[in-house]
């Protein structure tokens, strides 16, 4: 879909600010998401339902899913899918890890009930198993996780912190 029938004047309906990044999520007039650089050049295909700002060199993208929800994965700064869209939801990478949600849950509030959360690294490897009911991103080496409505902190090895 790169540049398909679009003129520079009507190419995008919205863009997220660049901030300190060289790439920004953008949406075409026909509601497809992808990424552009500061010169306005498309660096990814615009085949996505959503795209988010980059963190740790990867941007979260969502493709249509077989349920009402899409499937999330990540692209690199060349626009290449490096983590195949397969998750119900994902967080941004913080300290080298991103939370991911597996299974099809029912969204209520800011989390997914019925799904399980774990953490992947920038290679897409599951480094902390998806056993939690909800999670936060890592900050200063720890993340807040919930198991059966009990909140605990874990470290990057998945070990409980007292």
C-alpha positions, 0 to 999 in steps of 0.5 A: 500500500506504499503511496497507493494513489495518494498525493502528498496533500492528502496522504495522512489523516493523522500522525503521532508527534515524532518526539525524539524518534526519527519515525512516527506512526501515521494513518492514511485517509483510508484508515491504514496505519504504518510509519513515516520518517521526518521527511514524510517517506513511508518506511513500512507498509500501511497494512496495519489497523494501528501503530504505536510510537517506537520504544527500544527500536521497535514499534507495536503494530496491530493487524486484523484478528479473527475475533473483534480484536486485532493481533499485535506484534512489532516492526523494526525501524526499517518497517520489517515485522520482527515479532509476528502479530500474534498477541491480543495486546502488547505494551511498549518495551521498557528496559528491554522487555514488553508485556504481552497478553495471550488468549482471548479475554474480555476488555474491561477498564485498562486490562484484559480479563480472561487473558494471561500476561507475560513478558517478551524480549526484543527478539520476541522470546517469552522470557517471563511466562504468561501466567499473570492476570494483569501487569505493568511495564518494568521500571527500575528493574521491577514490574507490578503484576497481579495474580488472582487480585493479589498485587506483587512485584517481580524482577526481570527474571520473574522472581517475586521481590519482597 
